[in-house]
Amino acid sequence: MIPEAALRGVYFDGQSSRDQPAQLTLGGTDALLSLDGPGEDQRWPVSALTVDPPVPGVRRVVKFPDGGRFESAQTADLRAWERAAGRNRALRGVAWLEAHWGSALTAVAVAFGLLGGFIVWGIPALATQAARVTPRTVLAAFDRETLEFLETQKLIGPSGLPAARQAQLQRSFGRVRSWAGGSYPYRLLLRDGEVGGDLELGANAFALPNGTIVMTDQLVRLARSDRELLGVLAHETGHVTRRHGLAAVYQGLGLGLVTTLLTGDLVSSSTFAAAVPAAILKGGYSRAAESESDEDSARFMMEAFGTTRPLQAILARLEADAREKAEDRGLGSWLDVFRSHPVTAQRIASLRALESAARGAP
């Protein structure tokens, strides 16, 4: 049984700003409003009343269906009646937090912790899922639009390598293409990575979602053997088959990705294309993604050449080349940009371990 609550306060009839001393008696089913001055008592079913949420230091307000309202400073009595009647449960919890600053600050800290967890783990998980369900037909548009964007922004240009050298590299890439699998339409594009734009790719290689792999002239010149280049290309096919690049760009889109998944709308190819340079230049792959692609490349290298040393060598040379160029420009270590990547020494150590494991396998 719900006990009655007799509240003293003032009544406003909703027609004027004058208040009248009154008493509101709240029961289990009915509420009785008794005025101290002239006027008739009013009776309402409690289900027809609206009890505003509590605000510390402010009188509680009970609203009537005819526009009138009753205000009382007996907050404890009204709160006890609310608990018994099951009214405003959630809002009472909010009021309790507002009245207890330690708990409120704890709640804020928990909220920020949950938000941080969503950013660190939730968005990457959503990005991975979005990458997995993106149709192949969409991937082709992503490749096309991205290449057009990179060329328009002068991030890449026509290759300056001799035609015979380009043909040789295309034939060598055939080994990687046959090995990679996944039924992607792999193709190798040789491009100049230093065409005089605001940004330069330099010695680099990157994969687009539908299997287009771009390798720069500068990387070809940096390599001391085609085995080194094939190790890099096998690494890039790993990013394609595992859809790492797609997930990295989706992750860069941040919370907009949540809307994409909830609404079922795909990211437009132009939006994707604009996001790719940032992913390429800022090292958009996670450590796990780079390690997975290194493992894929190591398997290719062991099957094709019986060693991962060529890939180890070009990774070390890429780091040294990048650091030297950054120091020449007064930018410090260019590797600071790649904080999400495993350090090169760690990657080389992992490749050595993979080779030892492969050699020791029966």
N, C-alpha and C positions, 0 to 999 in steps of 0.2 A: 504494500500500500504506500502511495506517495504522500508524505506529510505536507500539510499546508505551510505556505510561507506568507506571512503578513508583512508587507513592505510599506513603509512610510515614504512619501515623496511628493512630487508635484505633477499635476496633469495639465496637458495642453490639448485643447479641443480640435486643433488643426485649422481653426477659422481665424484665430487671432494669436498674438504673441503673449497674451496674459496667461499666467499660470495660476492654478488652484491647488491648495494643499489637498492631498487625497491619500487614500490607502488602497493598495492593490493586494487582494488575497488570492494567491495561486493555489489551486488544489490539483487533484489528479486528473480531472476532466474539465472543470470549469474555473473561470477567473472572475472575481467580483471587484469592480471598481467603485469605491465609496468616496464621494466628495465631501469635504468638511463644510463647504458653503452650499449655496443654493444649487440645485441640480439633482437629477435622478441618478440612482445607482445604475450601473451598467454591468451586464453579465455577458461573458463571451466564453465559447469553448476554447480551452487552452491551445488546441490545434490551430486556431485561427490567429493566434498571436505570433508576432515576430520578436524574438529576443536578440537584440544586437550583440555582437561579440564584445567581450570586456576589453577596455582600454585602461591601463593603469592610471590612477589619479582622476578618472572621469566617471561621472555618474552613469549607472547602467540605464539602458533605454529599452522599454517594452512598447511595441507599436500595435495599434488596434486596426481592424479592417476598415473603419470609417475615416482613417487619417489621423486620429488622435494618438497621443503618446504619453507614456508615464515614465518619469525619471526618478531614480532612487539611488541614494548613496549606500544602501544596505547590500553591498556587493557580496558579502559572505553568505547572507541568507539566500540571495538569489542563486548564488553558485551552488549551494547545497540543494536547492530545489531542482536546478538543472541536472545535477548528478543523479538525483533520485528519478527524475522524469526522463533521463537519457537525452537531454537537449544539448546541442552545441558541443559535442564531445571533442571534435577536432579543434574547434576554435578555443575551447578551454585549455587544450594543450599548448596552443600558441600563446595564450595569455600567461600561462605558467612560465613558459620560456622567457617571455618579455619581463616577467617579474623576477627571474633568477638569471642574472647576467652571466654567471659562470656557465650555466647550462646552455644559455643562448650562444655564447662564444664557442662552446664545444660543438654545438649543432652547426655553426658556421664553418668550423674547422673540418667537421665531417663532410659537409657539403662540398667544400673545396677539394677535400681528399677524393671524394667520388668523382668530381669533375676532372681532376688530374688523372685519376685512374682511367676514365673514359678516353681522355686524350691520348694517354700513353698506350693503353691496350685496346680500348674499344674501337677507336677510329681505325687503327691498323687492321683489326679483325674484320671490320666492315669493308675496308678497302680490298682486302684479300677476297672476301666473298663476292664483292661487286666485280672484281677482275675475273673470277671463275665463271660468272654467269653472263659475261658480255659476249654476244654472238660474234661469230667469225666475220659475218658481213660488216659488222661495225668496225672490226679491227682494220679491215682494208681501208675504210674511210679515214681512220686515225692515221695510218701510215701515209696516205696520200696528202692529207692536210698538213701533217707535221713536216714532211719534206718541203712542201711549198712554203711553209712558214720559215723554216730554217734558211732556205735560199733567199727569200724576200728580205729577211733580217741580216743577210750576209754573214751568217754563221758558218756556212759551207759554200763551196764553189766547185766548179769543174776540176777534176783531177788533172794534175800536171805530169803524172807519171807517163813514161813512154807506153805506147799501145802494146808492145810486146810484153812489157812487165805487167800491165793490167791483165792481159790475157793469161799470163802465167799464174797470177794470183787467183783468177776466176777458176782455172782448172784445179788449183790446189784446194780452193774452197769446196769443190765438189765432194771431197772426202768428208768434210765436216757436215755438209748438207745431207749426204747419204746416211751418216751416223746419227744425226740429231733426232730424226723421227718426229712424231707429233703431227704429221701431215700438214705442217705449215709450208706455205710457198716461199721458202727461204731464197733470198737473193742478196748478193753482196754489191754494195755501191761504194766505189772509191771516190773520195772527195777531198778537196783542199780544205784544211781546217784553219787556215790563216789567210783570209781573203780581204783583210783590211777593215773589217767592221769594228764596232765598239767592243765586242767580245770575241775571243778566239778560242776555238776548241783545241788547237795544237795537236799533239800526239794523242789520239783518242780513238775509241771505237765504241759504238753504242747500238743497241737493238731496239727496233720499234715493235709494237705488239703483234703485227701480222707476219713477222719473220724477215723484215727488211733490216739488214745490218749495214751500218755506215762505218767505214774505216778510213781514216784520214791519211793523206800522203805522208804527213809528219810521223805517224806511227810506223808506216812502212819503212821510212828511212831510218828510224830509230832502231828497228829490229836488225839483228845480225844473222837471222836465218828465217826461212819460211815456217819452220817448226814453231818458232816463237809466235808468229802471227796466227798460225792455226790454233795454238793453245788459247789465244785471246778470242778468236772467233768461236771456238767451242764453248768458251765461257759465256759469250753473248747468246748463243743458242739456248743455253740453260736458262737465261733470263726470259727468253721467249716462251719456252715450253712450260715454265713455271709461272708465267705471267707476272713476273716481278715488276717490270717497267710499268705495266698497266696499274698494278696495285700502288706503286710509288706515286704516280700522278694522281690517282684517286685520293690517296692519303693526303697529298698536298692540297687538294680541294677542301679538306677539313670537314666542317659541319655540313657544308653543302652536299657532301656525299650521303649524309643521313637522309636528307630530303630526296635524293636520287633513288635510294633504296625503298623508301616508304611510298613514293609516288609511282615507282616503276619507270620513271623517265630516265633515259640514258643521257650521259654527258654528251654534249654536241661535239662533233669532230673539231670544230674551230676552237672551242674552249680547251679541248684536250691538247691540240697543237700548240696553243699559247703556253700551256703549262709544262710542256716537255723540256724546253731549254733550261728552265729552272731546275728540273729534276736531273738533267744531264750535268749542268755546270756546278750544281751544289751537292752532287753525290747522293741522289735520292734513294739509293738502295739501302736497306737495313743491313746490319751485320749478318743476320741469318741468311738473307737473300744472297749476299756476296759469297758466303761460305758454301751455300748450296750450289751455286754456279761454279765455284772453284772445284767442288767435288765432281760435278758433271765433266768439267774440262779435264780433271785428273784422270777420269775413266777413259776419256778419248785418248789422252796422251799415252797412257799405259798400253792401250790396245794398239795404237798406231806406231808408237816409237819405243815403248818399254820404259819410259822415264817421264817425269814431270819437270826436269831441269830446264828445258827451254822456256816454260811458262814462268818458273821461278826467276829466271834471268831477266826476262822483259819486265816483270813486275818491279824488280829492284831498279832497273834502268829507267822505268817510267817515273818512279819516285824521285830519283836523283835529277832527272831532267826537269820535272815540275818544280822541285825546290830551287834549282839553279835559275830558272826563268823568273820565279817569284822574287828571289833575292835581287835579281837584276832590276826588277821593277820597283823594289823597295816595299814589297807587300808582305814580307815575312815568309813564313812557311806556307806554301800553297796547300799543304796537307791539312791545315787547320780547317779548310773547307770540307774535308772528308771525315769529320769526326764521327759520323754514323758508320763509316767503313771500319773493318778490322785494319789495324796498322799493317803495313806491308810485311814487316818482319813476322808478324803472327800468321799472315796468309802463307808466306813462304814455308814457315815451320809446319803448318797444316798440310801443305802439299808434300813436303818431305815425309810426313807421317803417313799420308795416304799411299805414297809410293812404297814405303817400307811394308805397310800392311798388304798391299797388292803383291809384292814380291814374296811375302811370307805365306800367302794363301796357297793351299794345296792345288 
